[in-house]
Every structure is written in structure tokens, then in C-alpha cells.
Amino acid sequence: MALPVLSSSGVKFRRVLAHFPQELSLAFAYGSGVFRQAGAAGGHGENNMLDFVFAVDDSVTWHMMNLLKNRSHYSFLKVFGPKQISSIQSYGAGIYYNTLVPCNGRMIKYGVISTDTLIDDLLHWKTLYVAGRLQKPVKILTQNENSKLQAALVSNLKSAVTAAFLMLPESFSEEDLYMQIAGLSYSGDFRMIIGEDRSKVQNIVKPNVLHFQKLYSNILQDCPQVVYKHHLGRLEASIDKSPEGQFTQLMALPRTLQQKITSLVDPPGKNRDVEEILLQVAHDPDCGFVVHQG
């Protein structure tokens, strides 16, 4: 299942995309310049920076072509060439940003990530940086026929729902679910403790519930624990909080999160296997809190 591609209303985004090399496996726009956010700082205005992510199969070749087209976008690193830029891109979250770039009368920033690195993050939440962006509504501008990438995009959404189910109580509202999902990538974000608006998650979800519904409706409709009354825009959920139910959900989590949970629970030197530790967590009344910590 491909994520929904931007409709004809996205002319301004396509005009931006036309400035870049077209060898993209995925391109999307995100953030307050695309989706309205509540709160004083979240206005959806023409002055907001437009944020983009470009996934590319061959980072060195793409940067080489982009340096020919858009050399001014790069910092002093441009003097070292595309191989060095790609090498730096591989650090941290595996994404290289050019920021404060004037384009078509707007200020933009864009991150470049290799397709393989993106797929790894979507499947395993290695850093949850770009995967976290894609758990919230984005404007997909272009997406090629890479079936592995398409499957990873859907897998990331399913994992977000599973993690949210583990952290939510037995019954909850649709908005509660989207708040939990939108908060996943902020749980370990230092900026949410120092300097960022603590109500940011709420500001993202409340004006964009319809966009969240569009993103998650297929997954929720296929979920046996959820009665999703789409025509009423209402979700009725009763999550299995038995140890067996929680163990099944824990086993379905991305590998990196499972490892984080096991490192929290398993004392050094014991070296028990992941399945044994997750079974212990499934029986813990604070299971959801342990997942949140992870």
C-alpha cells in the first residue's frame, strides 16, 4: 500500500521539487508550513519555513548532481565534494540537512537520506527520526515503485499503533490514540524538556485529526481489537491487557525498541534472551510505562 500522494493542491511543493535532481525514491513535506498547528507559535502561514525530506538510492550521485544545480545551498562542506557530504550524512540519524535555503520566494530546509537508511529506520526504529516524522501526517510529493520501501512505510505505521496500544489504557478515544502516536518520537527528544512547547503534540493532533484518520484508517479497520466506525469518525477500542495480549504486542514492536526495553529490565550479566524478558514485561502492571521509557 502506497501512502496517499499529494493532490493537485500541492503546486507550490512541486515547484520547489522541480529545483532538485529528480532521482528520488520518496519526497515529502512536513511541519507547520504544511499542516496547521494550534497555539500561538503554530500558525499555518505563508511565512513558515517549508520542510522537506528527500530519500535517494545513491547519495553520492544525488549530492554530485545537486551541487551542480544548487551549490549555494551547501555550507563550506561543498568544497570537499559529494563523497564527503555523503559520509557526514551517514552519522547520527543518517540524514543531511541544507537549511535556510531561499526557494520560490519561501525559505525552505531539506534533508537527504539514503533509501536503505530510511527503510532501516522505518522497520527497526534505529533512531526514530525520519520514521517518527512519517508517523504523523506528511505531504507525499513523489514516491517510486520500490515495494520494499512501500512495505516499510506501512510497517512503521503498524508499529506506531502497537506501541501506542501498549501505553494506552484498555479503553480510549480516537484522539487519545493519535496523541499517543504523535508523542512517540518526542518521548526521547531532549528538546521537549528544554526549550520546546510542551503542548506541541496536542497542537499537532487537534487541528489535524482528519489527516491522522486518513493515515491510519486502513490499519485500524484491519485491527481486531478496534471497532472503527469510519462513517461516524469514531473509534471504539478495547485493548487486550492480559499478559498474553501484551506479550503478543511486545513481540511485534520494532527491534530497537525491544532492545531498549530489555536493557532497562535485564540486569547486567544475566544475558537472558529478548523473548524471556518481554514475557516478564508483559506480566508487569507498569508494562506501558516500561515501553514509554524504552
C-alpha positions as CSV (number, residue, x, y, z in Angstrom):
1,M,0.0,0.0,0.0
2,A,1.5,3.3,-1.1
3,L,0.8,6.3,1.2
4,P,-1.5,8.9,-0.4
5,V,0.3,11.2,-2.8
6,L,-0.3,14.9,-2.7
7,S,-3.3,16.1,-4.7
8,S,-3.4,18.9,-7.2
9,S,-3.4,21.4,-4.4
10,G,0.3,21.0,-4.0
11,V,1.5,23.1,-6.9
12,K,3.8,25.2,-4.6
13,F,5.5,22.0,-3.4
14,R,6.0,20.6,-6.9
15,R,7.6,23.9,-7.9
16,V,10.1,23.5,-5.1
17,L,10.8,19.9,-6.1
18,A,11.5,21.0,-9.7
19,H,14.7,22.7,-8.5
20,F,16.3,19.4,-7.4
21,P,17.6,16.3,-9.1
22,Q,14.6,14.1,-9.8
23,E,16.2,10.7,-8.8
24,L,14.1,10.4,-5.6
25,S,12.6,7.2,-4.1
26,L,10.5,9.3,-1.8
27,A,10.0,13.1,-1.2
28,F,7.7,14.6,1.4
29,A,6.9,17.9,3.0
30,Y,6.1,18.2,6.7
31,G,5.7,20.6,9.6
32,S,3.9,23.8,10.4
33,G,4.5,25.2,6.9
34,V,2.3,22.3,5.5
35,F,-0.2,21.4,8.2
36,R,-1.9,23.8,10.5
37,Q,-0.9,23.7,14.2
38,A,-2.8,25.1,17.1
39,G,-1.3,27.6,19.5
40,A,0.3,31.0,19.1
41,A,3.5,29.7,17.6
42,G,1.9,27.2,15.3
43,G,0.1,29.3,12.7
44,H,-0.2,27.9,9.3
45,G,1.1,31.0,7.4
46,E,3.0,31.9,4.3
47,N,6.0,32.9,6.3
48,N,6.6,29.5,7.9
49,M,9.6,27.6,6.7
50,L,8.8,24.7,4.4
51,D,10.5,21.4,5.5
52,F,11.3,18.6,3.1
53,V,12.9,15.1,3.2
54,F,14.3,13.5,0.1
55,A,15.1,9.8,0.1
56,V,17.7,8.8,-2.6
57,D,19.1,5.5,-3.7
58,D,22.6,6.8,-4.3
59,S,23.6,9.6,-2.0
60,V,26.9,10.4,-3.6
61,T,25.4,10.7,-7.1
62,W,22.5,12.8,-5.9
63,H,24.7,15.2,-4.0
64,M,27.0,15.5,-7.0
65,M,24.1,16.5,-9.2
66,N,22.6,18.8,-6.6
67,L,26.0,20.5,-6.2
68,L,25.9,21.3,-9.9
69,K,22.3,22.7,-9.7
70,N,22.3,24.2,-6.2
71,R,25.9,24.7,-4.9
72,S,24.8,27.7,-2.9
73,H,22.6,25.5,-0.7
74,Y,25.6,23.8,0.9
75,S,27.8,25.1,3.7
76,F,31.6,25.2,3.4
77,L,31.4,21.3,3.1
78,K,30.7,21.7,-0.6
79,V,34.5,22.2,-1.2
80,F,35.1,18.6,0.0
81,G,32.7,17.2,-2.6
82,P,29.8,14.8,-2.7
83,K,31.6,11.8,-1.2
84,Q,32.5,13.7,2.0
85,I,29.0,15.1,2.3
86,S,27.5,11.6,1.9
87,S,30.0,10.4,4.6
88,I,28.8,13.1,7.0
89,Q,25.2,12.2,6.1
90,S,25.7,8.7,7.5
91,Y,26.3,9.9,11.1
92,G,23.5,10.4,13.6
93,A,20.1,9.9,12.2
94,G,21.5,9.3,8.7
95,I,20.2,12.5,7.2
96,Y,22.0,15.6,5.9
97,Y,20.1,18.9,6.0
98,N,20.6,22.1,4.0
99,T,18.7,24.8,5.8
100,L,17.7,28.5,5.4
101,V,17.5,28.0,1.6
102,P,15.6,30.6,-0.3
103,C,13.4,29.0,-3.0
104,N,10.4,30.4,-4.9
105,G,10.0,33.2,-2.5
106,R,9.9,30.9,0.5
107,M,12.5,29.8,3.0
108,I,13.0,26.0,3.0
109,K,15.1,23.3,4.5
110,Y,15.6,19.8,3.1
111,G,17.1,16.7,4.5
112,V,18.7,14.0,2.3
113,I,18.6,10.3,3.5
114,S,19.6,7.2,1.7
115,T,16.6,4.8,0.8
116,D,18.3,1.9,2.7
117,T,18.8,4.0,5.8
118,L,15.2,5.2,5.7
119,I,13.9,1.6,5.3
120,D,16.0,0.5,8.3
121,D,14.6,3.3,10.4
122,L,11.0,2.6,9.4
123,L,11.3,-1.2,10.1
124,H,13.5,-1.1,13.2
125,W,13.2,2.5,14.6
126,K,17.0,2.7,14.7
127,T,16.8,6.4,15.5
128,L,13.0,7.1,15.0
129,Y,14.0,10.4,13.5
130,V,12.5,10.2,9.9
131,A,10.3,7.2,10.9
132,G,8.8,9.5,13.6
133,R,8.1,12.2,11.1
134,L,6.3,9.6,8.9
135,Q,4.1,8.5,11.8
136,K,2.4,11.9,11.6
137,P,0.7,13.4,8.5
138,V,3.0,14.5,5.8
139,K,2.5,15.6,2.2
140,I,4.0,12.8,0.0
141,L,5.2,14.6,-3.2
142,T,6.6,11.7,-5.1
143,Q,7.1,8.0,-4.4
144,N,8.6,5.4,-6.7
145,E,7.6,1.8,-7.1
146,N,10.1,0.4,-4.5
147,S,8.0,-2.3,-2.9
148,K,10.4,-2.7,0.0
149,L,10.1,1.0,0.8
150,Q,6.3,0.9,0.5
151,A,6.1,-2.1,2.8
152,A,8.4,-0.4,5.3
153,L,6.2,2.8,5.3
154,V,3.1,0.7,6.3
155,S,5.1,-1.4,8.8
156,N,6.2,1.9,10.6
157,L,2.5,2.9,11.0
158,K,1.5,-0.5,12.3
159,S,4.4,-0.4,14.8
160,A,3.3,3.1,16.0
161,V,-0.3,1.7,16.6
162,T,1.1,-1.3,18.5
163,A,3.4,0.8,20.7
164,A,0.5,3.3,21.4
165,F,-1.8,0.4,22.4
166,L,0.7,-0.8,24.9
167,M,0.9,2.7,26.5
168,L,-2.8,3.4,26.5
169,P,-5.4,2.1,29.0
170,E,-7.9,-0.6,28.0
171,S,-10.3,1.9,26.5
172,F,-9.5,5.3,24.9
173,S,-10.8,7.7,22.3
174,E,-9.5,8.1,18.7
175,E,-7.9,11.4,19.7
176,D,-6.1,9.7,22.6
177,L,-4.6,7.2,20.1
178,Y,-3.4,9.9,17.8
179,M,-1.9,11.9,20.7
180,Q,0.0,8.8,21.8
181,I,1.2,8.1,18.3
182,A,2.3,11.7,17.7
183,G,4.1,11.7,21.0
184,L,6.2,8.6,20.3
185,S,9.0,10.4,18.5
186,Y,9.1,13.1,21.1
187,S,9.3,10.8,24.1
188,G,13.1,10.6,23.9
189,D,13.6,14.1,22.4
190,F,15.7,16.4,24.7
191,R,14.1,19.4,23.0
192,M,10.7,18.6,24.6
193,I,12.3,19.0,28.0
194,I,14.4,22.1,27.2
195,G,13.1,24.9,25.1
196,E,10.2,23.3,23.1
197,D,6.5,23.9,23.7
198,R,5.3,21.0,25.9
199,S,1.9,21.2,24.4
200,K,3.4,20.6,20.9
201,V,1.9,17.2,20.5
202,Q,-1.6,18.5,21.3
203,N,-1.1,21.4,18.9
204,I,-0.2,18.9,16.1
205,V,-3.1,16.5,16.6
206,K,-6.1,18.7,17.4
207,P,-6.3,20.6,14.1
208,N,-5.3,17.5,12.0
209,V,-7.5,14.7,13.3
210,L,-8.8,14.1,9.7
211,H,-5.3,13.8,8.4
212,F,-4.5,11.2,11.1
213,Q,-7.6,9.3,10.2
214,K,-6.6,9.2,6.6
215,L,-3.2,7.9,7.5
216,Y,-4.3,5.2,10.0
217,S,-7.9,4.2,9.0
218,N,-6.8,1.1,6.9
219,I,-4.7,-0.2,9.7
220,L,-7.3,0.4,12.4
221,Q,-10.0,-1.2,10.2
222,D,-7.9,-4.4,10.0
223,C,-7.2,-4.4,13.7
224,P,-9.4,-7.0,15.6
225,Q,-9.2,-5.1,18.9
226,V,-10.7,-1.9,17.4
227,V,-14.2,-1.1,16.2
228,Y,-13.6,1.7,13.8
229,K,-16.8,3.5,12.8
230,H,-15.4,5.4,9.9
231,H,-18.7,7.0,8.8
232,L,-19.1,8.4,12.3
233,G,-15.4,9.3,12.5
234,R,-15.3,7.4,15.8
235,L,-13.1,4.7,17.1
236,E,-14.2,2.2,19.9
237,A,-11.3,0.2,21.2
238,S,-10.9,-2.4,23.9
239,I,-7.3,-3.5,24.1
240,D,-6.3,-6.9,25.5
241,K,-4.3,-6.0,28.6
242,S,-3.8,-9.6,29.6
243,P,-0.2,-10.7,29.8
244,E,-0.8,-12.9,26.7
245,G,-2.2,-9.9,24.8
246,Q,0.6,-7.6,25.9
247,F,3.3,-10.2,25.1
248,T,2.0,-10.5,21.5
249,Q,2.2,-6.7,21.1
250,L,5.7,-6.5,22.7
251,M,6.9,-9.2,20.3
252,A,5.5,-7.1,17.3
253,L,7.5,-4.0,18.3
254,P,10.5,-2.8,16.2
255,R,13.7,-4.5,17.1
256,T,15.5,-1.4,18.5
257,L,12.6,-0.6,20.9
258,Q,12.6,-4.3,22.1
259,Q,16.4,-4.0,22.8
260,K,15.9,-0.7,24.7
261,I,13.2,-2.3,26.8
262,T,15.3,-5.4,27.6
263,S,18.3,-3.2,28.6
264,L,16.0,-1.4,31.1
265,V,14.7,-4.6,32.6
266,D,17.5,-7.1,32.4
267,P,20.3,-6.5,35.0
268,P,23.9,-6.6,33.5
269,G,25.4,-10.0,33.4
270,K,22.2,-12.0,33.2
271,N,22.1,-12.1,29.4
272,R,18.6,-13.6,29.1
273,D,17.0,-13.7,25.7
274,V,14.7,-11.0,24.4
275,E,11.6,-13.2,24.4
276,E,12.1,-14.2,28.1
277,I,12.5,-10.6,29.2
278,L,9.5,-9.3,27.1
279,L,7.4,-12.1,28.7
280,Q,8.4,-10.7,32.1
281,V,7.4,-7.1,31.0
282,A,4.1,-8.4,29.7
283,H,3.2,-9.5,33.3
284,D,4.3,-6.2,34.8
285,P,1.4,-3.9,35.8
286,D,3.6,-1.0,34.6
287,C,4.2,-2.6,31.1
288,G,3.1,0.6,29.3
289,F,5.4,2.8,31.4
290,V,8.4,0.5,30.6
291,V,7.5,0.8,26.8
292,H,7.4,4.6,27.2
293,Q,10.8,4.6,28.9
294,G,12.2,2.4,26.1
